[in-house]
Amino acid sequence: MDRREFLSATAVGTIATTLPNVVVADTPGFASPKEAMKGPREKMLFVTCTYANTGIDKPDYLAVVDADPESKMYSRVVHRLSMPKLGDELHHYGWNICSSCHGKPGDRRYLIVPGLKSSRIHIIDAKDPLNLKMHKVIDPETIAKVADLSAPHTVHCLPSGEVMISMLGNAKGDAPGGFLLLNDKFEPTGRWEKDAKGMNFNYDFWYHPRRNVMVSSEWAAPKTFAPGPNFDDVKAGKYGHSIQFWDWKEKKIVGSSDLGANSVPLEVRFAHDPDKSHGFVGTALGSAIWRIGQHDDQKRWGAEMVIELAPIKNEKFPGGQVPALVSDILVSMDDRYLYVAAWLHGEVRQYDITDSAKPKLTGTIQLGGLTREPGKLKGKELTGGPQMLQLSLDGKRLYVTNSLFSTWDNTFYPAIGKQGSWLVQVDCDIEKGGLKLNEKFLVDFGKEPDGPSRAHEVRYPGGDCTSDIFS
């Protein structure tokens, strides 16, 4: 029996007997970042997986990975929930409730899992991680009718108990998109924004209630990014280059920062301490990190570049050089470290941001890359580069996947579609700084029962460093 047959034949009930009893807590999040850091170690990981553009005609699925080093099933996929239809391209996702609702009635129980390509939104009951259940599916026709939106991306729960999702296009797939609201019954109720004048594209967002601000970033219209990267589109101005500052209460844009032509700002992360007012945004093609903060005696919001990654010369790449392509960034729960994924350079970087205006490089690790031969771990070729990041609450374990978006994978790293993704763990030195690959942990998505799949975002049952916002 080969590994695929073994995984196919292993029943969830059998697996459950070898795993600790892991059930999602009934309390909605944590009272503070310090409390979150004292939370229990993650023993289960959720991972979105897709068969988009792999040649495998199977539905996408949410995988559950055993991350307990004391378990016999450590570093294996122990459960999967398939989506009801084909063609979703599962990407980012989030919770129905998080630390922004701490102290209020509620239960961090449901995962909101959109299909970026299908515009379907899946509501998954994750009370028992080993027995995930599909609670509800919101179809794209309903979303189009209620809000004229498509291509759901970032999911954040709100202090009101609602869920907000950034939508990258209108129902026809044109920019700029907007923000969809779901009520506590997971019914789409319309758009969040009242005035989006000045918004050209949409992508990620993060809100900061104490500062009455939300920051959103820009990728491109679904019609533009879905077929794959086209550098003529970049030159034609079809990709974003600005971040927008919103009045959180008034739900309108009050300012904007241009981060440079063709920069493509993606992930937005604020400091977790709600008393702090700074954050960061990473630019993909700009290959830089910008610090977000208040200026003019705390009245005007703006951004300043604090990190820039130099391109690598390569005559085979358009323009003769390979950009780092910053695909993800993450702030540790104690706000001390910033982690940066440079997808095309194949590098994860760790910066000490004790002085947020002057990040200090404290660690790097090489995981693939476009200009280097891929390394191996447990016989698995680490094809591609580090794409999505998730950090343990105590800051000691960084989980990394390698798939960005199927058509983009196929352009830069076509082997991902044939070999499947990987999920690795990087051990983080939080005292002196430094990164080291954990050689005991590897999830090889090339050995999945239905064939190699692409793995994207990681979350934990008890909350993590990119879904919890403290108000």
N, C-alpha and C positions, 0 to 999 in steps of 0.2 A: 504493500500500500504506500503510494507516494504522499507527499505532504498535502497536496490538494484533496486527495481522496480522504485523508485523515480529517482535515478540517470540515469537509462536507459531511462526513459520517458522524462527527462529534455533536451530540445533542446538547442544547442549552442546559437541560436539566442535569446532565452529567457534569458539565462544566461548573455549574452552580455549587456542586458539592465540594469542589476543591477551592472555591474562592471565599473570601470573607464576606459576611453579610453587609453589603453596601446599599444603603437606601438614602435617597436625597433627603436632607434635613427639611423640617417643616418651617424653620425660621427663615425669614426673607433676608438673607445676606448677613453682613456684619455691621457693627456699630461704628467701626473706624478701621483704617488701614492697619493699625497696630494689632487690633483684634483679629483681623483677617490673617496676618502673618503668624498668629498663634493657632490658626485653624488646623484641622487634621491633614496629614499628608494625602495627596491624591492617590487613590488606589485604582481608579478607573479613568479612562480617557475616552471622550467622544471624538470621532473623526469623520468629517464629511468625505465621501468617496464618490467618484463619478466615472462612468464609462464613456463619456463624451469623446468622440473622435478617436476611439481606440479600435474600431471595427467590431466591437463586441456589442451585440444588440440585447443589452440587459438594463434594467432600471438602476438608477443610482441608489446608494444606501448610506445609512449612518452606521458606522462601525463602533464597537465598544472594545477597547484594548485594556488588558490587565496590566496595570503599572505597579503592582505590589511585588517587590523583590522577594518576599517570603512565600509567594504563591507558586504552585506548580505550573500555572498557566502564564507566568510572567512573560511579558513582551509578545503576547499573542492576541489575535482578534478572538474574542470569546462570544460575541453576539453581533448580529447584523439585523437591521430593519430596512427592508427594501421599500422604495417609493412605489406608489400604485401605478405610475405611468412612466413611459420612457421619455428621455430627452430633457431632463431637468437642468443638468449641470449644477449640482449642489456646490455651494461656494462658502459664503459666510453665513453665520447664524447666531442666535442668542437666546436669552431666557425671557420668560414672561414677567419675571420679577427679579430684582437684585438688591444690592445694598442701598440704593436710592430710596427704597421703600422700607428700610429697617425700622422696626417698631410699630409697623402698621399690619393689619390683618393681611395674610397672603401666604403663598406657598411656592417656593422656587421649584416648580415641578414640570413645567412645559417648555420644551424647546421649540422655538420658531425657526423653521428651516426652509428658506426660500430656494427656488430654482432660478438661478440668474438668467438662464436661457429660456425657460418655459414660462416664467412669471407666476408659477404656482407657489403658494405658501403652505407648507406642511406644519401642522401643530402636532408635536409628538409628546406623548405622556412618558416622561422619563423618571417617574417615581421609583421604579425598579430598573436600574441600568441593564440588568440581565433579562429583562422582559419588556422592552420598549414597545409601545403601542401607538398606532396612528389614531390621534384623537379627532382630527379634522383636516380638511384640505380646502383652501380658498383658491378658487379657479381664477385664471387671468381675466376672464370675461367680467366677473364681478368687480375686480379691481379697476378695470377699464371703465366700467359703468359708473362706479362710485367716485373715482378720482382721476381718470384719464392718465394712468401711470403704468409703467412696466419695468422689468429688470430690477427686482428687489436685491439690495446688497446688504448694508450694515443694519443690524438689529440692536436696538437699545430699549430696555424698559424705562419707563418714566416714573417720577415720584407720584404721579396721579394714579398709577396702576395700569395705565395704557402702555401700548407698545408702539414704538416709532421705527419705521424702516425707511432708509434712503432708497429712492427709486431713481434709476439712471436715465430713464426716458419716459416719454408719454406713451400712450397706447400704441402708437405707430412706430415707436423705437427712435424717436427724435429727441434731441436735447431740448431743455435742460433737465427734465424730470422734476422731482420734488420729494416730499416726505409723506408717507402714508401712515395713518393712525389706525390701530386696532383697539377696540374696547376690551374689557375684561372677559367678554365672551368670545373673543377672537373674531369679531365682526369688523370689517373695514368700514370706517365712518367718514372718511374723506381725507383731505390734506391737512397737515399741521400748519404750514406756512400761510400767512395772510398776504404778504407782499414779498415776492421773489425778484423784484427788479434788480438787475445787475448780476443775476445768476446765469452763467452760460452753460455749465455742466454740473454734474453731481457725482459723488462717490462716497466718501466716508464722512462721519460727523462725531463730535463729542460735545456734550453740554456741561456747563458749570453753573449750577443754580445760584451759588453764593455770589458769583460775579455777574449774574444775569447775562450770560453769553453762551452762544453755541458757535462752534467753528465747523465749517464744511469744506471739503476739498473737491477736486475735479479730475475725472478721468476722460471720458468721451461719451458720445451717444452710443447706444447699443448697436445701431447700424454701422458704426465706425469700428468699434473694438471687437465685435463678435467674429468677423471673418478672420481676424488676426492682425498683427502689426503691419502697417504700411507707412514707410517713412515719408512718402509723398503726402499722406494725410497729416502727419506731424508738421511738415513744412507749410501745409495749407491752413494751419490753425484749427484743425479739427480735434485737437487734444487740449486739455486744460492747462493753465499756468498760474492760477490764482487760488487763494483761499478766501472764503467769505466769513465775515463776523456778523452774527445775528443777535438782535435783542431777544433774549429768551422769552420774556414776558409778552412783548408786542409781536413776536413771531415775524420779524422783518429784518432785512439786511441793513446794517448801519455802517458797514465798512468793508474794505477789501484790501488784500495785499497781493501784488503781482510778484511771483517768485521767479520770474524770468521766462523768456520765450522757450517753448517746448519742454518746460520743466516737468509737467505732469505730477502734481502733488497728490499723494495717495493717503496713507494712514495718518490719522490724527490721534495723538495721545496727550492728555493732560496729566499733571502730577496728581497722585491719588489723594493727598492731603487736601481737603476742601478749603483750607485756609490759604493755600498757595494759589497763585494766579497764572503760573506759566505752564506751557505745554510744548509739544514738538510736532512737526509734520515732516515726513520724508518725501522727497521728490524722486520719481522713478528715473526718468531720463536726465534730470538735472543732477542726479546722484549726490544729493546734499540733504542735510538736516537743518531745518529752520526752527529757531526758538520762537514760540508765540508768547506774547506778554503785553502788558499795558504800559503805555507811554503817556507823556504830558500829564504828569501827576495823576496817574491811574484813570485817565478819562478815555484815551484813544487806544484801541487795540492795533497791534502791528506784529511784524515778523522780521527776524534778522538771521542770516545764515551763520551757523556756528560750527558746522562740519561739512567738508567737501571732499568727496572721494575722487581721486584723479583717474581718468580712463587709462586702459591698457592698450598700447599700440598693437594693432593687428590689421594687416593689409586686406585680409579676407572679409572684414566686417565693413558695412557701409560707413563711409567717412574715415576709414582707416584706423579706427580705435573703438574699443569695447567699453561702454559705460558700465559702471557698477550695477546700475538698475536697482535702486533701493526699493524693495518690494514690501517690506514690513519693518516696523519699529515697535518697541515695547518698553514701557517704564516699569521697573520693579515696584512692588507694593510699598516699599519704604522710600521710594523716590530717589534712591541713591544711584541706581544704574540704568543706563539706556542701552538697549540691545538693538542692533541694526543688521538686517539681512540684505546682503549685496548679491542678488540672484545670479547675475551674469559673471561676476568675479568669483562666485563660489565661496563667499566668506561671511562668517558671522562675527560681528564686532561688539565688544563690551566697552562702554564709556562710563567713567565716574562723573555724575552730573550733580555732585554736591554743590558746585557752583554751576548753575544751569546755563549761564552765559558763556562758560568756558569748559566744555566737556573735555575730559582727559581720557585718552585711549588706555585701557587697562588689560585688554585681552583680545585675542583673535583666534579663530579656528577655521581651517580650510575644509570645505565640504563640497567637492566637485568644482564646477566652474566651466566657462566656455573656452578658456584659453589653456586649460590644464587637463591632463588625463585623469579620469575619475579614480578615486581611491576605492578600497573595498572594506567592508565590515562583515564578518561572518560569511564571507564568500559573496555577499551582495555588492554589486557595483553601484557606487553612489553617483548615479547618473544625475545630471542637472545641477542645480545649486540650491542653497537654502532659501526657502520662499516664505513660509508662514512660521511664526514664532508663538510659543505659549510658555509662560514661566510659572513655576510652582509658587504658591503663596509665600513660602519662606525664602524664595529667591535662589534656591540652590540647584534647581533642575530646570533646564531649558529644553523644551521639545520642539523639534524642527521637522517640517515636511518640505517637499521639493516641487510641487505642482502649482503653477500660477493660474492659468486658464488654458483650456485644452488647445485652442488654436495658437496661442502664444507658446505653449510647450512645444507644439509640433514645428513651430518656426525655429526656435532656438535649441531645444533639446528633444528631438523627435523620438529618441530612445525611451523616454518616459512612457509613451503610449504603448510601447511593445514590452518593456520590462516591468512596468508598474512603478509606483512611487515607493519611497521609503519614509519611515518615521524613526528618527534617532533622538537620543537624549544627550545633552551636553551638560556636564557638571560645572557649576559656577562657583568660583572662589569669591565669597562675599566679604571676606576680610581684607585680603590683599589685592583682589582682582585676578582674573585669569579664567580661561576656558579649557576644558578637556573633554574629549569624546568618551562617553561611557561605552566600553566595548561589550558590556553584557546586555545592552538594550538595543534591539533592532526589530522593527515591524516591517516585513517585506510584503508589500501589497502586490508584488508580482506573483505571489503564490495563493491568491484568493480563489475560492471554489469556482467562480464563473470566469476566471481569467484575470490578467493584470488590470488594476484600476489605478486611478489618480487620487491621491489623498491631499486634502487642503487644510481646513482649519481644525484646531484642537481646542476642546473645552473640557472642564471637569464638572462632576455632579455638584460639588460644593462651592462653585464660583472660581474665578481666575483673575488674571491681571489685566484683561482687556474688556471684560463684560461688566465689572462692578464699578459703578460711579457713586461716590459718597456726596450726599447733599447736606 
